[in-house]
Each structure stands twice: as C-alpha cells, then as structure tokens.
Amino acid sequence: MSDLLDIAPSTAVETVKIGSHSVEVQGLHGDAIASIASRFPTLVMLLAGGDNMVPRLISQFGFVIGPIIAAGCGHLGDEKYEQHASTLAVEDQFRLVTAIYRLTFPNGLAACVEAMTGLMAGAADEKPTPVKIRLRKSPLVSPPSSGEASHLVMQ
C-alpha cells in the first residue's frame, strides 16, 4: 500500500502564448482556491448556480480575474501581479484563465462538484448507525461533608 508521500503532487503546467511572449501557468491547489474564495465570496455564490448565472459571473469577472491569473502564474496574493493581470487584454485574460481552469479541474468542474456533493451527502450506501447511550448516575467523587466534620475557616 502506498503512503500519502508517495503520491506526486500535480506539477502539470501549460504554456500560453501572449503576443511574442510565452507564459507558463499551473493549476490552482486547495490553498489558492480557498484564498481566492475567501476574498471573493460572491464568486462562490455565483458558481453555486441559479438563474442568470452567466451575466452575474461576467459582472464579477473584473474583480477576480487578476488574482486567479496571478495565482495560476505562481504569485498567489501578490498585489503587483494581480494588478498587472487585471490590465491585460480581455482575450489574453481568457486564454490564461482557460489554461488555469483546465489544469485546476482536469476532469471538469462538474466532476469536482460531484465529488464534493458526495462528500457532503455521504456515501449512497452509508446508513445512519444507531448509537446507544446508557445514562446512569455517576458515583460522587467525594462524600458530602457534614457541618460538624468541617472546620470553619476565617478569612
């Protein structure tokens, strides 16, 4: 049986050509996703679905695109990189984000959401296990003291 340390972390990268430059991007790991989600909670709500998701997602795109691109380029939380990524041409931003998305969710977002839903709902064959609790009074740790046996303490 393998140990956790035997599993190689994802090191897949993709090169994105922007003009005459090539930029290497990587997928986001759990810490980067959590960091971005905590900074932009409305994004999480948008990804949860609902009506008119696309227009609402586009309205939030400008705020979160810089941090996602910076994180995908290895600069999570670096304001300088986030700001620069926010000023790129929209077409270039989409190229970078698309590559980051493919590397972050190689089996698609639906597969990830399905796994999380399964985790939260429990396994399909998992049935609640009844727990029996026996209630009884515990014996007192020390016997009660009587007024006669106790010495009065003056303060």
DRENPA-804417 format. One record per atom (N, C-alpha, C): residue number from 1; x, y, z. Coordinates in nm, 3 decimals, decimal comma. Layout:
residues N
     k         u         v         w
   NUM         X         Y         Z
...
end
This chain:
residues 155
     k         u         v         w
     1     0,085    -0,118     0,000
     1     0,000     0,000     0,000
     1     0,090     0,124     0,000
     2     0,047     0,223    -0,074
     2     0,124     0,347    -0,084
     2     0,095     0,439     0,033
     3     0,189     0,523     0,061
     3     0,177     0,625     0,164
     3     0,141     0,757     0,096
     4     0,086     0,850     0,171
     4     0,049     0,979     0,116
     4     0,167     1,047     0,048
     5     0,285     1,034     0,106
     5     0,404     1,099     0,049
     5     0,451     1,034    -0,081
     6     0,397     0,916    -0,114
     6     0,431     0,851    -0,240
     6     0,355     0,911    -0,357
     7     0,247     0,982    -0,328
     7     0,166     1,041    -0,434
     7     0,231     1,171    -0,476
     8     0,260     1,182    -0,603
     8     0,326     1,302    -0,655
     8     0,225     1,417    -0,665
     9     0,262     1,535    -0,615
     9     0,172     1,649    -0,632
     9     0,163     1,688    -0,779
    10     0,052     1,749    -0,815
    10     0,032     1,790    -0,954
    10     0,135     1,896    -0,991
    11     0,209     1,867    -1,095
    11     0,309     1,964    -1,144
    11     0,284     1,999    -1,289
    12     0,164     1,965    -1,337
    12     0,131     1,993    -1,477
    12     0,129     2,144    -1,499
    13     0,186     2,184    -1,610
    13     0,187     2,325    -1,650
    13     0,146     2,333    -1,796
    14     0,105     2,451    -1,834
    14     0,069     2,477    -1,973
    14     0,130     2,610    -2,012
    15     0,182     2,617    -2,132
    15     0,240     2,741    -2,181
    15     0,136     2,813    -2,266
    16     0,113     2,938    -2,233
    16     0,016     3,020    -2,305
    16     0,093     3,128    -2,379
    17     0,067     3,139    -2,507
    17     0,136     3,240    -2,588
    17     0,051     3,367    -2,590
    18     0,115     3,476    -2,547
    18     0,051     3,608    -2,547
    18     0,143     3,701    -2,625
    19     0,101     3,736    -2,745
    19     0,187     3,818    -2,830
    19     0,315     3,743    -2,861
    20     0,428     3,806    -2,835
    20     0,557     3,742    -2,860
    20     0,611     3,672    -2,734
    21     0,531     3,669    -2,628
    21     0,574     3,609    -2,501
    21     0,502     3,477    -2,474
    22     0,569     3,390    -2,404
    22     0,509     3,265    -2,358
    22     0,506     3,266    -2,206
    23     0,389     3,241    -2,150
    23     0,372     3,242    -2,005
    23     0,333     3,103    -1,960
    24     0,402     3,053    -1,859
    24     0,373     2,921    -1,806
    24     0,275     2,935    -1,690
    25     0,164     2,861    -1,697
    25     0,064     2,864    -1,590
    25     0,049     2,724    -1,532
    26    -0,002     2,720    -1,411
    26    -0,025     2,594    -1,340
    26    -0,166     2,596    -1,283
    27    -0,214     2,479    -1,246
    27    -0,345     2,470    -1,183
    27    -0,339     2,522    -1,040
    28    -0,453     2,559    -0,988
    28    -0,460     2,608    -0,851
    28    -0,484     2,491    -0,756
    29    -0,417     2,494    -0,643
    29    -0,436     2,392    -0,540
    29    -0,538     2,444    -0,438
    30    -0,573     2,359    -0,346
    30    -0,676     2,392    -0,248
    30    -0,652     2,521    -0,173
    31    -0,527     2,549    -0,135
    31    -0,499     2,671    -0,059
    31    -0,524     2,795    -0,143
    32    -0,489     2,791    -0,271
    32    -0,512     2,906    -0,358
    32    -0,661     2,926    -0,383
    33    -0,733     2,818    -0,405
    33    -0,878     2,828    -0,426
    33    -0,945     2,883    -0,302
    34    -0,906     2,834    -0,185
    34    -0,965     2,882    -0,059
    34    -0,932     3,029    -0,037
    35    -0,810     3,069    -0,068
    35    -0,770     3,208    -0,051
    35    -0,852     3,301    -0,141
    36    -0,868     3,262    -0,265
    36    -0,945     3,345    -0,358
    36    -1,093     3,344    -0,320
    37    -1,145     3,229    -0,283
    37    -1,287     3,219    -0,243
    37    -1,316     3,303    -0,120
    38    -1,221     3,309    -0,025
    38    -1,244     3,389     0,096
    38    -1,239     3,539     0,064
    39    -1,161     3,577    -0,035
    39    -1,154     3,719    -0,075
    39    -1,274     3,761    -0,159
    40    -1,332     3,665    -0,231
    40    -1,442     3,696    -0,323
    40    -1,559     3,600    -0,299
    41    -1,628     3,613    -0,186
    41    -1,736     3,519    -0,154
    41    -1,851     3,523    -0,255
    42    -1,872     3,636    -0,323
    42    -1,980     3,641    -0,421
    42    -1,950     3,548    -0,539
    43    -1,823     3,526    -0,569
    43    -1,786     3,434    -0,676
    43    -1,832     3,293    -0,641
    44    -1,813     3,254    -0,516
    44    -1,854     3,121    -0,472
    44    -2,005     3,105    -0,489
    45    -2,080     3,207    -0,451
    45    -2,225     3,202    -0,465
    45    -2,266     3,192    -0,612
    46    -2,194     3,262    -0,698
    46    -2,225     3,257    -0,841
    46    -2,199     3,118    -0,898
    47    -2,089     3,057    -0,856
    47    -2,056     2,924    -0,906
    47    -2,151     2,817    -0,854
    48    -2,223     2,850    -0,746
    48    -2,321     2,756    -0,691
    48    -2,440     2,740    -0,785
    49    -2,454     2,831    -0,880
    49    -2,559     2,817    -0,981
    49    -2,672     2,915    -0,960
    50    -2,785     2,880    -1,015
    50    -2,901     2,966    -1,007
    50    -2,931     3,029    -1,141
    51    -3,036     3,109    -1,146
    51    -3,077     3,175    -1,269
    51    -2,983     3,290    -1,303
    52    -2,972     3,318    -1,430
    52    -2,891     3,429    -1,481
    52    -2,747     3,425    -1,431
    53    -2,690     3,305    -1,424
    53    -2,555     3,291    -1,371
    53    -2,452     3,360    -1,461
    54    -2,463     3,346    -1,591
    54    -2,362     3,400    -1,682
    54    -2,350     3,552    -1,669
    55    -2,461     3,629    -1,675
    55    -2,444     3,774    -1,659
    55    -2,385     3,813    -1,523
    56    -2,426     3,741    -1,420
    56    -2,372     3,773    -1,286
    56    -2,225     3,737    -1,278
    57    -2,185     3,628    -1,341
    57    -2,044     3,587    -1,342
    57    -1,960     3,690    -1,417
    58    -2,008     3,736    -1,528
    58    -1,936     3,838    -1,606
    58    -1,921     3,966    -1,525
    59    -2,024     4,002    -1,448
    59    -2,016     4,125    -1,368
    59    -1,909     4,115    -1,259
    60    -1,878     3,995    -1,213
    60    -1,776     3,976    -1,109
    60    -1,639     3,945    -1,168
    61    -1,633     3,917    -1,296
    61    -1,510     3,875    -1,363
    61    -1,395     3,972    -1,342
    62    -1,423     4,101    -1,354
    62    -1,317     4,202    -1,342
    62    -1,249     4,203    -1,207
    63    -1,321     4,170    -1,102
    63    -1,263     4,174    -0,968
    63    -1,172     4,054    -0,940
    64    -1,207     3,939    -0,995
    64    -1,140     3,816    -0,956
    64    -1,038     3,767    -1,060
    65    -1,042     3,820    -1,181
    65    -0,955     3,770    -1,286
    65    -0,806     3,790    -1,255
    66    -0,769     3,906    -1,203
    66    -0,629     3,933    -1,169
    66    -0,575     3,836    -1,065
    67    -0,645     3,817    -0,953
    67    -0,597     3,721    -0,853
    67    -0,589     3,577    -0,905
    68    -0,683     3,536    -0,990
    68    -0,678     3,400    -1,044
    68    -0,557     3,384    -1,135
    69    -0,534     3,479    -1,224
    69    -0,419     3,470    -1,315
    69    -0,288     3,476    -1,237
    70    -0,279     3,567    -1,141
    70    -0,156     3,576    -1,060
    70    -0,129     3,444    -0,988
    71    -0,232     3,386    -0,929
    71    -0,216     3,257    -0,859
    71    -0,174     3,148    -0,956
    72    -0,235     3,146    -1,075
    72    -0,200     3,045    -1,175
    72    -0,060     3,061    -1,230
    73    -0,004     3,181    -1,216
    73     0,134     3,206    -1,259
    73     0,232     3,194    -1,142
    74     0,184     3,145    -1,028
    74     0,271     3,121    -0,913
    74     0,289     3,239    -0,820
    75     0,197     3,336    -0,826
    75     0,210     3,457    -0,743
    75     0,082     3,482    -0,665
    76     0,038     3,381    -0,590
    76    -0,084     3,392    -0,510
    76    -0,075     3,509    -0,412
    77    -0,173     3,598    -0,419
    77    -0,181     3,709    -0,325
    77    -0,083     3,823    -0,351
    78    -0,005     3,817    -0,458
    78     0,092     3,923    -0,487
    78     0,020     4,035    -0,562
    79     0,000     4,147    -0,493
    79    -0,079     4,258    -0,546
    79    -0,024     4,311    -0,678
    80     0,107     4,317    -0,691
    80     0,169     4,369    -0,813
    80     0,129     4,283    -0,934
    81     0,136     4,151    -0,919
    81     0,099     4,060    -1,027
    81    -0,052     4,062    -1,053
    82    -0,131     4,070    -0,947
    82    -0,276     4,075    -0,962
    82    -0,317     4,200    -1,040
    83    -0,258     4,313    -1,006
    83    -0,290     4,438    -1,073
    83    -0,251     4,432    -1,222
    84    -0,133     4,378    -1,249
    84    -0,088     4,368    -1,388
    84    -0,179     4,276    -1,469
    85    -0,216     4,162    -1,410
    85    -0,304     4,068    -1,480
    85    -0,440     4,130    -1,509
    86    -0,484     4,219    -1,422
    86    -0,613     4,287    -1,440
    86    -0,612     4,383    -1,559
    87    -0,494     4,426    -1,600
    87    -0,485     4,524    -1,710
    87    -0,459     4,459    -1,845
    88    -0,445     4,327    -1,850
    88    -0,422     4,260    -1,978
    88    -0,547     4,269    -2,064
    89    -0,530     4,250    -2,194
    89    -0,644     4,247    -2,285
    89    -0,736     4,132    -2,245
    90    -0,865     4,152    -2,259
    90    -0,964     4,052    -2,218
    90    -0,939     3,917    -2,285
    91    -0,903     3,920    -2,413
    91    -0,875     3,795    -2,485
    91    -0,758     3,721    -2,422
    92    -0,654     3,794    -2,383
    92    -0,538     3,732    -2,318
    92    -0,576     3,679    -2,179
    93    -0,659     3,753    -2,107
    93    -0,706     3,707    -1,976
    93    -0,781     3,575    -1,991
    94    -0,868     3,566    -2,091
    94    -0,943     3,442    -2,113
    94    -0,852     3,326    -2,150
    95    -0,749     3,352    -2,229
    95    -0,653     3,245    -2,263
    95    -0,586     3,191    -2,136
    96    -0,541     3,283    -2,051
    96    -0,472     3,241    -1,928
    96    -0,568     3,169    -1,834
    97    -0,685     3,225    -1,813
    97    -0,782     3,164    -1,721
    97    -0,828     3,027    -1,771
    98    -0,845     3,014    -1,902
    98    -0,887     2,886    -1,959
    98    -0,781     2,779    -1,931
    99    -0,654     2,813    -1,949
    99    -0,547     2,717    -1,922
    99    -0,541     2,683    -1,773
   100    -0,555     2,783    -1,686
   100    -0,554     2,760    -1,541
   100    -0,671     2,670    -1,501
   101    -0,788     2,696    -1,560
   101    -0,907     2,615    -1,533
   101    -0,884     2,469    -1,572
   102    -0,830     2,447    -1,693
   102    -0,806     2,309    -1,740
   102    -0,710     2,235    -1,648
   103    -0,608     2,306    -1,598
   103    -0,510     2,242    -1,510
   103    -0,565     2,222    -1,368
   104    -0,651     2,313    -1,325
   104    -0,709     2,302    -1,190
   104    -0,813     2,192    -1,185
   105    -0,894     2,181    -1,289
   105    -1,002     2,082    -1,295
   105    -0,985     1,995    -1,419
   106    -0,887     1,904    -1,418
   106    -0,860     1,824    -1,538
   106    -0,978     1,736    -1,581
   107    -1,065     1,702    -1,488
   107    -1,184     1,623    -1,520
   107    -1,309     1,710    -1,528
   108    -1,290     1,841    -1,527
   108    -1,402     1,935    -1,533
   108    -1,451     1,974    -1,395
   109    -1,512     2,089    -1,389
   109    -1,566     2,139    -1,262
   109    -1,679     2,050    -1,212
   110    -1,758     1,996    -1,304
   110    -1,871     1,910    -1,265
   110    -1,823     1,790    -1,184
   111    -1,711     1,729    -1,224
   111    -1,657     1,613    -1,151
   111    -1,615     1,653    -1,010
   112    -1,556     1,771    -0,997
   112    -1,514     1,820    -0,866
   112    -1,635     1,849    -0,777
   113    -1,735     1,915    -0,835
   113    -1,857     1,946    -0,760
   113    -1,928     1,817    -0,719
   114    -1,930     1,719    -0,807
   114    -1,993     1,590    -0,777
   114    -1,921     1,522    -0,660
   115    -1,789     1,527    -0,660
   115    -1,712     1,467    -0,550
   115    -1,741     1,538    -0,419
   116    -1,748     1,672    -0,423
   116    -1,777     1,748    -0,301
   116    -1,919     1,721    -0,253
   117    -2,013     1,712    -0,346
   117    -2,151     1,684    -0,310
   117    -2,161     1,547    -0,245
   118    -2,090     1,450    -0,302
   118    -2,089     1,316    -0,244
   118    -2,029     1,315    -0,104
   119    -1,927     1,394    -0,084
   119    -1,863     1,402     0,047
   119    -1,958     1,462     0,149
   120    -2,029     1,568     0,106
   120    -2,120     1,635     0,199
   120    -2,244     1,552     0,226
   121    -2,291     1,476     0,126
   121    -2,413     1,397     0,142
   121    -2,385     1,262     0,205
   122    -2,262     1,217     0,200
   122    -2,229     1,084     0,250
   122    -2,242     0,985     0,137
   123    -2,184     0,869     0,155
   123    -2,191     0,766     0,052
   123    -2,334     0,716     0,039
   124    -2,371     0,674    -0,082
   124    -2,508     0,630    -0,109
   124    -2,545     0,509    -0,025
   125    -2,449     0,420    -0,001
   125    -2,479     0,300     0,077
   125    -2,458     0,321     0,227
   126    -2,421     0,438     0,264
   126    -2,395     0,469     0,405
   126    -2,528     0,492     0,476
   127    -2,551     0,413     0,579
   127    -2,673     0,427     0,657
   127    -2,638     0,479     0,794
   128    -2,729     0,554     0,853
   128    -2,701     0,603     0,988
   128    -2,682     0,486     1,084
   129    -2,585     0,497     1,169
   129    -2,557     0,394     1,267
   129    -2,619     0,436     1,399
   130    -2,709     0,352     1,454
   130    -2,768     0,389     1,583
   130    -2,662     0,384     1,693
   131    -2,670     0,476     1,781
   131    -2,577     0,483     1,893
   131    -2,657     0,467     2,020
   132    -2,613     0,376     2,106
   132    -2,682     0,355     2,233
   132    -2,604     0,427     2,342
   133    -2,678     0,501     2,419
   133    -2,617     0,573     2,531
   133    -2,686     0,527     2,657
   134    -2,607     0,483     2,754
   134    -2,663     0,439     2,881
   134    -2,643     0,552     2,981
   135    -2,752     0,598     3,033
   135    -2,745     0,706     3,130
   135    -2,759     0,646     3,270
   136    -2,666     0,678     3,353
   136    -2,674     0,638     3,494
   136    -2,600     0,742     3,574
   137    -2,638     0,752     3,694
   137    -2,573     0,849     3,779
   137    -2,434     0,800     3,815
   138    -2,341     0,891     3,807
   138    -2,204     0,859     3,845
   138    -2,192     0,869     3,995
   139    -2,110     0,782     4,055
   139    -2,089     0,795     4,200
   139    -2,019     0,927     4,230
   140    -2,049     0,983     4,343
   140    -1,985     1,109     4,383
   140    -1,836     1,086     4,401
   141    -1,758     1,184     4,364
   141    -1,613     1,175     4,375
   141    -1,572     1,171     4,521
   142    -1,632     1,254     4,604
   142    -1,602     1,254     4,747
   142    -1,735     1,261     4,822
   143    -1,738     1,200     4,939
   143    -1,864     1,202     5,015
   143    -1,894     1,344     5,061
   144    -2,022     1,374     5,075
   144    -2,056     1,508     5,120
   144    -2,005     1,531     5,262
   145    -1,960     1,651     5,287
   145    -1,910     1,680     5,422
   145    -2,026     1,732     5,507
   146    -2,022     1,691     5,629
   146    -2,126     1,739     5,720
   146    -2,075     1,866     5,786
   147    -2,165     1,944     5,837
   147    -2,129     2,070     5,902
   147    -2,042     2,046     6,025
   148    -2,061     1,934     6,095
   148    -1,986     1,908     6,217
   148    -1,843     1,868     6,187
   149    -1,822     1,794     6,077
   149    -1,688     1,746     6,046
   149    -1,602     1,854     5,982
   150    -1,662     1,959     5,933
   150    -1,586     2,062     5,866
   150    -1,534     2,164     5,966
   151    -1,415     2,212     5,942
   151    -1,358     2,318     6,024
   151    -1,391     2,451     5,961
   152    -1,426     2,544     6,041
   152    -1,455     2,677     5,989
   152    -1,325     2,749     5,959
   153    -1,321     2,814     5,850
   153    -1,203     2,889     5,808
   153    -1,238     3,035     5,814
   154    -1,156     3,110     5,883
   154    -1,182     3,254     5,891
   154    -1,093     3,325     5,791
   155    -1,152     3,422     5,726
   155    -1,073     3,498     5,629
   155    -1,066     3,640     5,670
end
